[in-house]
Amino acid sequence: MPYLSRIRINPLRAQSRRLLASPHVLHGAVQGGFPGPPGAERTLWRLDADDPHRPHVYVLSRSRPDWTHIVESAGWPGASGEHAAVRDYGPLLKRLAEGQEYAFRLTANPVRNTADPEFLTPSQARKLARAPEGARTRGFRVAHRTAQAQLGWFLDHADRWGFAVSGSRTDVAAPGLAESSEGVDDGRQGGGPQEVRITARRRHSFSKGEGGRRVTFNSVTFEGRLRIRDVQVFSTTLLAGVGPAKAYGCGLLTVAPIRQE
């Protein structure tokens, strides 16, 4: 039975600053919410820090967690309110139906595979140097670096994730709304602007422990409205996540009812 958690973080505490600064440290704290050996529980998580005074961590897990260690070290353990909300995710999954629309948020790591990257990382250069002359090497995973390419990656993958991005409710595309591209169904006759925007972009680089290997990736946060096209595929997307770097806060897609204006 899956559970979705929301954990409030107090940004003024020393441990909070460590969590907010490093996806590696925050990943360890998330894994600490479950009994058993590290890595036994596969989770999806996301840090929402668009309000720097009230950041939240969202975690999707298969078993029910205990977030006491985070609340006591990085929250407000003595204050009023619900500091770590844990909800059964099953009722949402049962309500999903084709054609429903939801507001969404996703932080992801947009990448592509190519056999001829424009820029080689040190590890990619070493891999090519070790390959026998004339041998065919596997493609390299490279990041989409521009906002346009990242938004294109999201729109190109929406269908295989079981949804379409809803058409914009404005007659003229507002700032941040993407224009429909060929092959992308936005739900409007003849295409048009779609309601999706990038709200955050960040490059992460850190070492896995003292002297550990260097990890570098880009995270991009997308927000907007979607319409479910395939319930089974969409449910799998919610539970399994999308893209790489899931251990470091990427891949969790969350949805919420659209507020009626």
N, C-alpha and C positions, 0 to 999 in steps of 0.2 A: 504493500500500500504506500503510494508516494505521499510525501509531505512537503509543503512549501513554508519556509521560515522567513521572517523579517526581523533583523537584529538592529537595534539602534546603537550607534556609536557616538561616544562623547569625544569630540575632536581635541579637547583640551588636555586629555590624559596622555602620559608618556607612552603607554602601550598602544593607545589608539594611533598615535603618530607613526609608530612602527608598522602597524597594520595598514594604515592608509598609504604608506610610502612604498610598500613592497608586496606585489602579488604573491611572491614566494612565502613570505611570512603569513599573509592572510590565508593562503591555502592551508598552511599548517594549522592555523587556528580553526578553520572550518573542519578539517579532518579530526581535530580534537573533540568535536561534538559527538563522536560515535565511539562505542566500545570496540575492542578488537584491534588488530595490528593496523598500522598506517596503510592506507590505500585499500583496506577491505571494503569500505563503503565508497562507491562511485557517486560523486555529487556533481551538480552544476551550481555555480554561484556567480553572483555579480555584485559589484560595489556601485551603488548609486550615490555619487557625491556631488550632484549638481547643486544641492544646497550645502555649502561647506560647513554650516553650523549644525546641520542635522543629517549627516550621512547615514545610509542604511546598507546592510548587507542582506541580499536575498539568497537563499539556498534551497535547492530542490534535491531531495534525498529519497531513497527507497524506504528507510526505516526512520522511526521517530528519534530526533536528536535531543541533546541537552546542551543548551548554550550558557550554562551558569558561568563557565570559565571566562567567556568573552564579556558577559555583563559585569562580572566582578572586577575584571582587569581593565576594561575599555568602555564601560557604559556608565549607567547611573544606578548602582545596585540598591541605594537607599531611597530613591525618589519614587513618586507615584507614577502610575502608568504601566503599560505593557511593554517591557523592554525587549522581549524576545517572543514574538508571536509565532506559533506553530499551528498550521492548518492542514487538515486532510485535503489532498489535491484531487481525490477521487470524484467528489461531486461536480467539480468543474469539468472534468473529462467526460462525465456522463451527460452533461448539458450540451456539449458541442454538437452542432448540426451544420450541414452544408448551407451556405448562404448567410450564415451569421456574420456580423461585423463586430470587431473589437478594436479598441485602442491597444497598441503594442509598444513594447520597448525591447531592444536587443542590443547587447554589446557583443561584438564578434571580431574575429581576426580575418579580414578578407585577404585571401591568397589565391594564387593560380600556379599551375605546374607548367614548366617550360624546360625544354632541352637546351636552350641557348639564352641564359639570363643576361641582361644588359650589364649588370654589375654583379661580380662574384664576391660572396662573403669569404673570409679566410678559410672556413671549413669546406666550402664548395670548391675553392681553388685547390685545396689539398686533395679533395676527392678526384678532381680532374687530373691532377698530377700523378696520382697513383694508378689511374686507369691505363691499361695497355694501349699502345698506339693503334688507332683505328677502331678501338672497341667502342661499342654503343653503350653509353651510360644512361641510367635512369634519369627522368626529368627532375629538375630542382623545384622546390617550393619557394616561390617568391611573393613578397607582399605587394598588394596594390597600394600605391603611395599617395595618389591624388584623391581628393574628395569625389571627383567625377568618376574615377575608376572604381572607387569603393562603393559608391551608390549604384553604379552599373552592375557590380558583382551581386549586390543584394537583390536588385530587380531581376537579374538573370536566374537567380536561384529560387525565387519565391515559389514558382510553380512546383518544383520538385520538393519543396517543403510543405506543400498542401494548401497554399493560400495564394490569393492575388492581392496586390496593394489597391486599396479603394481609390476611386476617383476623387479628385479634389472637389470640395463644396464651393469653391470660388470659381468665377467665370474666367478670370485671368490668374495664371499661376502666381502665387505669393512667393516671397523670397524663401528659398530652401526647398521648394517643391520640384520634383523631377518631372521632366517631360517624358511621356511614354515613348518607348523605343519599339522598333518592329519586333513582333513576337511576344510582347508583354501585354497581357490583358488587364486593363484597369477598370473594367466593368462599365465603361461608357461607350456609347455609339461613336465609332470613328476615333477612339483614343482621346488623349488629352492629358492634362496634368494629373499627377498622382499624389496622394497625401502621404508623403514620407520625407523625412529630413534627417540630416546628420546633426546631432546635438553635441557631440564630443569626439575628439580625435586625440590619441596619445601614443607616444612611442615608449615602450618599456625596455629596460636593459638591466639585468642583475645577474649575480652569480648564485648558483645553487649551493649554498654553504661556503665555508671558507676554502678557497682554492678549487671550488667546483666549476663545472663548465658554465660558460656564459650563455644566458638566454636572452634573446632579443625578439620582440614582436610588436606589431601595431594593433591597438584596439580602437574600434569605432563604434559609437553608440547611435543606433537608428531609432527613430520614433515616428509614429503615424497611425494609420488605420488600415486594417486588413479585412478581407472577406474569405471565409473558409471555402475551399473548393473540394477537398477530399478529407473527410473527418479522420479516417484511419491514418493517413500519412501525416496530417497535422498533429494528431495525438502523439505519434512517434517523434515528431520534431520537438514538441514540448518536452517530452520525457528524455530524449537522447541528446538534445542540443544540436547546434550546428557549427561546423567549421572546427579548426584546430585551436590549441591553447585553452582547452576547457579547464585544465587544472589551475589556470591563472586568471580565471574570471571571465572567460569568453564562452559564448554559446548558449547562454540561458535566455530563452524567449519567454516573456511574460505578457499576459493579456489582461485587459480590464474592460468592463462594460463602458460603452460610449455614453458620456453625459449628454442628456438632452438639453439643448440650449433653449 
